[in-house]
Every structure is written in structure tokens, then in C-alpha cells.
Amino acid sequence: MRDDVPSTIARSDDKAVRTYKKTLESAEETYGDGERAHRTAYASLKHTHEKVGDHWEPKERPGPSDPQAEQGTPASRDRTRPTAQGVDANASRDHLEDVARRVGVEDPQRLGKGDLVRAIEKANARATARARRR
């Protein structure tokens, strides 16, 4: 079940794996096997999960994770904005500080919300790189 999904999803809970795989299957029927189908599957996953370190965890509340995801299609395709790389940028500051502490960001309370999101993104990327080297 986990052999044919990206490594960060394979290290996640069963619901994350199912969400990605079911959406990917449906998207491949619609768009064919390619980048668009995989982007669609990630977009679906980001509505229910957030990236924490080297894996995905269920979000407190489902919904878009960043301004790019809030646009929906076709606007998201026509007017691209930076994404938060799986970080739930729409979460409360308290939640983001908690996630930041868990992924090793020092003194997260000193950062503004945007800087906090970027620090979590960087910590997640480092954790994923370490996990892939193992």
C-alpha cells in the first residue's frame, strides 16, 4: 500500500495514504498519469493533513492550507501564489508555535506568523532530507 506513494506520505498515517492514493487514482482518470494528477492528489491531502517534519499529520480542521489552496481551480492554475509546502499557514499562531517546537525551531514565539511558517517549512525540508538518507 505504501510502496507507490511519495516517501513523506508513506511515513504518514493510513488516512493520509488513502487520501493521496484515492485522489491520485481519480485524477489520473481525469487528467492522465502525470504532474497534474500528482498536484491534485497533494492538494487534496493538504486539505486534511499538514506536513510535520518528515511526514503528514491530520489537521485540527479540514480546509485549505495557504492562500494558493484557497483560490481553487482554475484560479490557482492561472494566478499562482507561493505555497506553504504542506504547512497549515491558516492554522492558529498557537498551533504553529507548537508544530515549530516539535520540529526543532528555536524560540518560535519570537517569530511573526509568516516567519514562523517559513521556519517550519525549512525544518520540514531538513527532516525529510534526513529521512530519505536513512
N, C-alpha and C positions, 0 to 999 in steps of 0.2 A: 504494500500500500504506500510506503514512503520512498520507494526506490525511484519513482518517476516524478518527484517534486523537487523544487529547489531546496538546498540544504537547510536554510533557515526555517522553512516550513516543515521539513522532515523532523527537526528538533522540537517542534511545537506539539500542542495537544491534538487529539484526534479530530476535534471540530474544525480546527484550522486547516488540517489536511483535507478533510471532506469538503469544506467550503471552497478551497482553492481548486480541487480536482473537479468538483461538480460544475463550477463556473467555467473552468477551462474547457471541459467537455462540451458544454453548451456553446461557448464562444467559438470553439473550433468548428462546430456545425454551422454557425452563422458566418464566421469570418475566414475559416480555413486555419490550417496549422501555421502559426506564425506569431510575430511580435504582438500584433493587435489582440489576439486571443489571450496571450500571457498577460498583457497590460490589463485586460478586462478582469482576469482572474485575480490579479493583485489588487485592483480597485475594489473588488467585492470583498476580499479578505480584509482590506484596510477599513471597511465599514464595521466589521465585527471584532477585529483584533488590532493590537498595536505591537510594534516591534520593541522588545525589551532585551537588550544585549544581543545574543545570537539566536533568538527565537521569537515567536509571536505568542502573545497572551491575550485572552479575551478582554475587551474594553468594558469599562463600567457601564457605558451607554452606547448602543449602536449609533452609527451616523458617520458623516464624512469626517476625515481626519485633518484636513487642511483646506485652504482656500481653493486649491486646484480641484480637489474632490467635490467641493460644494457646488461647482459650476454645472456638473452633469454634462452629458453628451448632447449635442455636438459642441457646445461652448468650450468644453475642456480640450477638445481637439483643435479648435480654431484660435483660442486665446489661452495659450499655455502659461502657467504660473509655476514658480518653484514648488516642489512638493516637500513634505517634511520627512521623506524617506521612511514612512511607516510609524513615525512618532505621532501620537494623537495631539496635534497642536491646538485642537479645540478643547482639550481637557482643562480642568481647573488648574490653577497655579499650584495648589497643594498637591494634586496628583502628580503633576510634572516634577515637583521637587522630590516627591517620594521615588519616582522612577529614576530620577537623576542620582539620588543617593544609592539606589540599588545597582546602577551601572557604573558607579565609581566617580561621579562628578563631585569635585570638592566644593564645599560652600555653595550649594545651589541657591540658597536664599539670597545670595548677593547678586544674582543674575536677573536681568529683565526677562520677561517671558520669551521673547524672540531668541535671546542669547541662550536661554535655558533649553529651548527646543534644539538649537544648533549644537549645544554641548552634548545632549542626549544622542543626536544623530551621529556625532563623531565617536562617542563611546560605543554605540551600537556597531558602527563600522569596524572599530578595533576588535570588539568581541567576536564579530563574525569572522574576521580575518584569522584570529587566533583559533577559532573552532575549525576552520577549513584546513589549517595547517596540521591539525592533530590526525 
